[in-house]
Amino acid sequence: MELNNYLSLFDDYIVAPGFNRSDISKWFSMNKHKDNNRGVYAILNYKLEILYIGSSIDLRNRVPHHLYQDKLTGYFQDVLLVGIKYVAEGDVTGLERDYIRKLKPKLNKYRYNFRS
């Protein structure tokens, strides 16, 4: 998928070089969508390649949680942006699955039976 096409899939972007927790927390505290914390997120590197796609009913707590997981170890220094797509109601995992299949993120290879 072309860069411009997939960048338009997200409602907001957090600029978080190095996946800095304080940048992420500050963004969520100032976010205009405070009432809707449900959705899909994508972690992008400096080349605007998608490293990982996830979903949550509580993005404010879930996105920074990656700092404590092994999945992104070795990639933090490459992170530039976190894309957010809000989902007001319904199942967020369906949209996550669609995004993983369309965008083929590097670190989601085996979720939802996806293989590159």
Secondary structure, 3 states (H helix, E strand, C coil): CCHHHHHCCCCEEEECHHHCHHHHHHHHHHCCCCCCCCEEEEEEECCCCEEEEEEECCHHHHHHHHHHCCCCCCCHHHEEEEEEEECCCCCHHHHHHHHHHHHCCCCCCCHHHCCC
